[in-house]
Amino acid sequence: MFEYFPGNYVWNLGVVATLNSGGLIDEVDRACRPIKEAAQRGEDAGTADFLTAWTALTDQLVEQAEEAEAAGHTRTARQLYARATNYLCQAERMQSASAPGRLDTYRRVLALQEKAFAPGVSRVEIPYEGTTLPAYFSAAPVEGPAPVMIMWNGLDSTKEHMYSSGHWAELAARGISCLMVDCPGSGEALRLQGLTARVDTEAWAAACVDYLVGRSDVDSSRIGLVGWSLGGYYAPRAAAFEKRLALVVAWGANHDWGAVQRRRLEREGERPVPHYWEHVLWVWGHSDLEEFIRFADAVNLDGVVEKIDVPFLICHGENDRQIPLAYAHRSYEQATASPRRDLRIFTPAEGATEHIGLDHLPYVSSYIADWVADVFEGR
């Protein structure tokens, strides 16, 4: 993995994720150069400096975007807003849950994101247990009802990260719509609505499917689900119990997330985000770490993936430093009821070998989009 900040895995992961989601190396370098020294102090220290530096870059791009808008150059403006959103969203992700001004930063991310939408993408609200789950819907450019993929994020990503990944565009190019959802415990659902994560993710899946079957532009017989990172637990769990789904993809196997937490207590493996334990407790709505560790044992797919009876793709990086490769094999071996189960391991020789392929994200995205299209078309 490209290491702008040698030895600081978490910061490097953020840089690589940004570059593989539409960021430009010159802009990233200008933002990161002033904070090289701060990165040497560790993954938690200096995250406020990270936000300051990347906010300055965001401000510059927004000013350029506004000038382009005023001149009637809407495509240029949209591209500038997209990169500004990408940078600010990554900087917001790096902050502690209690960091002053974090919510204001995220509200700015939301405003910028809507200015960056490509044609065919819109904000939607999914009814869910007396409230809603915020989401973005990308409508495939086809006539008549289209197949659709529900896309779920992980522990620390947001629907804005999903948008900047461009996976929805890969799907659209293959005639497939995409619903990018902030699940409970993530993004806007957590930050602005206080919705925390839960083990029984089929509850979120049911809400998403209910919403989609009510749309006239959706082929309700071809609704799939993909989840990355912790979504590699969320999505297979949901597909085991929500039987209206036609396929499922684990973009990074997360078969026994509870065991991963116990390893992280011992500082085994890398962490995805600074201020890790504060973030984890926030996501799951817990306040006591010891109690949470016991609770986290339930975030496990043993006895669950056996119930998946639709096509199931598992993608994992051979050199994933967060989630053991063995978990990908475990999910594959246990999914015996799936009529088509595929395991794809990405190697160092080809790239995409880090967590969810962030070091070569478009490569993984295209592979998954091709697999989904083949399954939907019966190939």
N, C-alpha and C positions, 0 to 999 in steps of 0.2 A: 504494500500500500504506500502511496506517495505520502511522505512525512514532511510537511512544511515545518512542523514543530517537533524536532527529533525527541523521541522518548515520551511524548504526551499523546497517548493513544486517543483519548476522548476528543481532544481538540483537533487532532489529525482527521479523525472520523468525520467531524463536522465539516472540515475543509473539503475532504474528498466527496462527501455527500453533496455539498453545494456545487462543486465543479462538475459532478456527474448528473446534475439536475438543472443545467442551463447556465451555471455561473461561468464567468470568463476569468482566465488565469491572471490577466493584468489587473482586473478589478479586485480579485481576491488578494493578490499580492499587495496592492496598495492599502487594503484594509488591514492585512495581517502584519505587515512589516513593523508598524509601531508597537506591536504587542508581543514580539518574539521573546523579550525578556520576561514578560508576565507569564508566558507559557511555561517557563522553566521552573516556576514556583509550584507546579502541580496542577492537577485537573480542576480542583475546586477554587483555588486562589486565582484572582485575575479575571474571573468571568464578567465582572462589571466593566473591566477594561475592554474585554471582547465586545460587549454590547456597545460601548461608546465608539469604538473604532468602526464597527460594522454599521452602526446608525449613521455615522458621518458619510459612509459610502451610499447608504440608502438615501439620505438627504440629497446628495449630489445627483443620483439617478432620477429621483422624483422631480427635481428642478428641471432636468433635461426632458423628462416625460411631459411635464406641463408645457414647456416651450413647444414640443412637438405637437401636442394637442392643439395649442393655440394656432399653430400653422396648418392645422388640418391633416397632419401626418399620423393618422390613427394607428396604423400598423407599427410604426416606430415607437409611438407612445406606449402601446400595449407591451412591446418587447421590453422596454425600459421598466415599466411597472412590474413585469414578471420577474426580472432580475432583482429589482429592489425588494420585492416580497420574499423571494428566495433567501436573500442575505439577511433580512431582518428576522425572518422566521427562524433561521438557524441560530442567530444570536439570542433570540428570546428563549429558545430551547435550552441554551446553556446556563440560564440563570437558575438560582435556587427558587423553590416554590414560594418563599416568603420575600423575595427580592422586591424592594420598593420600586413601584412603577411598572412591574412586569405586566399587569393587566392592561395598562394603558398602551404598552408596547404591542401586546397581542391585538388589542382593538385596532391599532394602526395597521397591523398585518392584514386583518380582515378587510379593512377599507381599501388597502392597496390591491389585495387579491382580486376584488371585484372589478377594479379598473384594468386588470391584466387578463380577464377572461377572453379566451378565443371564441369565435362564433360557435354556437351550439352548446356552450357551457353556461349553466345558470345555478344559482343557489336555490336549494329546496329544504323543506323541513319535513322530517319523518315522524309521524305521531308515535309516541312511546310512553306508555304508563303515565298518562296525565300531563306529559310535557312533549318535547320534540327532540330529535337528534338532528343537529345541523349537518348538512351535506351539500356536495356539489354534484350536479348531474350533467354528464356529457352525452348528448344525443348523437347516435351514429348517423352519418349522412346517407341514409337509405330511405326508400319508400316503404311504408307499412311497418308493422311491429318488428322490432329488432331484438336479438338476444342481448342480455345485459350481464355485466359482472359487477357484483357488489365488492367494494374494496375497503378493507379495514386496516387501520394502522396498528402501531405497537405501543410500547410503554411510554415513549416520549415523543413520538412523531404526531403530526396533525394532518388534517385533510389538505392543508396548504402544501405540506411536503409531498403528499400524494399527487397534487396537481403539478407541482414543479418537476416531479419525476418523469412526466410525460407518458406514463403508462396508459392513461385514458386515451391519448392520441394514437398510440399503437393499436389499441383496441378499436378505436373509431375507424382507422384505416382498413381494418378487417371486417367492418360492418357490425361492430359490437358496441353497444352503449356502456356507460360506466357510472356507477353511483359511489362516490367517495365520501365515506361517513366518518364523522367524529364519534366514535363509540363512547359509552360511559368510561370514564377514566382517561380520556384523551382529549386533546385539542379544546375546542370551544365548549364541548359538553362538560368537561371538567372545569375549565377556567371560569366560564361565565354562568354555568348552570349548576355546578357542584355535583354533577352526576359521577359517581365513582364506579370502578370496575367491579365485576362479579364473575363468579366461576361459571355459572350457567349461561353462556353466551348465546345459546339458542333463543333466549328472550329477545336479544337485539336482532338476531337473524329473522325471527318471525315478524318483527316490526318492519324491517327492511323489505321483506317479501310482500307483506300486506300492502305496503306503499306501492311497490312496483306493479303488482297485479292490478292495481287501480288505474294505471296509466295506459292509455290507448296505444302508445308508441312502443310498448314492451311486449315481447313474446313470452308469456308467462310460463311456457313449457321449457324455456331455455334461460334460466336464471342461475348464474354461478356465483361463487364466493372465493375471493383471494384475500389472504391476510399476511402481512409481512412482520418479521421480528416476533414480538409477543403475539401478534396476529397469527403466527404459526401454531399457537395453542388455540386462540379464539376461533379461527375458522374451522379447523377439523372438529373441535368440540361442537360447534354449531351444526355442521353437516351431519354429525352422528345422530342428531335428534330432530332437526328441521328437514322434513322429508320432501319439501317442495323444491329444494335445491337440485340442480342438474349435474353439478360438478363442484369440486373444491380444490384449492391450491394452497399449500403451505409454503410461503415465500420465506424460507428459513424455518427449519424444524424446531419446535419448542415443546418437545414431548413431555419433559419433566421440569417445568419452570421452578417449582418449589425446591428441587435439588440444586438448581443453579443458585438460588438465593443462599443456601447453606454454604456453597462453595465460595460465594462472594464474601460471606462473613469471614472466611479464612483467607481472603485476598487471592483466591484462585480464579484465573480467568480475568478478562477485562470487563469494565463497566461501560454502559452505553452513554451515560450522561453524568455531568458533574453533580455534586451534592446528592449522591445516589440514594442514600437511605431516606433522606427527607422527601425526595421525589417519589420513591416507591410507596411510602406511607400515604402520601397525598393522593396518588392514583387509586389506591385501594380503600381509602377512607379509614385508615388505622392510625393509632397514635402511639402504640406500644410495640417496639421492635420484636421483642421476644414472642409476644402473642401473635404478631404478624407472621413470623417465621413458621410457627406451627400451623397457622391458617394456610400459608402458601403451599403446603404439601398437597392441598386439594387441587392445585393448578397442575394437573397431571393427566395425560391421555391414556394411561394404562386402563384397559377395560372400556375405553371410549372409541378409539379408532376402529375397533372390531365391528362397530355398528355402522360405519360408513359404507353405504351400498351404491355409491355413485363413483364415476371416475375421479381419481385422486392423484394429484401431482405434488411431489415433495422436491423442493429445490434447496440446496445447501452448499455453502462454500467449504472446500476442503480445509481451509486454514481459518475458519471462523474462530476468533479468539474469545467470543462471548458464549456461544452455545455449542456444546460438544457435537462433533460430527456423528457420534454414535447415536444421537437422538434421531437423526434422519433415518438411519437404518432401523431403529426400533419402531418408528411410526410406519415405515414401509412393511416391515415384517408382520406387524399386528393387523394391518388393514386387509385382512383376508376376505372380507365380504365385498370389497370393491371390485367391480367388473373390469376395471382398467386402473391399475396402480403403477405409477411411474416414479422413479427416483433419479434425479439429475444432480450429480455432484460436480461443481465447478472447480477446476484445478488451478494452481499457480501459473501453469504454462499458458492458459487461455485467459486468465484474469477472472474477476468476479469471485475470488476465493475468500474474501473477507465476509463479515456479517451481512447477510441478505444481498451480497454482491455489490456493496456500495462502492467498491473499487473499480467496478465496470458495470454500473447499474443498467445502462441501456441494453447491454448484451443479455442480461437476465430478463429484462422486461420484454424484449423481442421474443426470447425463447418461450416465455410463459404465454404471451399473446398468440404465438403460433400454435402452441399446444391447445389452448382454449378454443381457438378457431377450428382446429381439427376435430375436437370432441363435439363441438356444437354442430359441425357439418357431418358428423358421422364417419370421419375419415380414420 
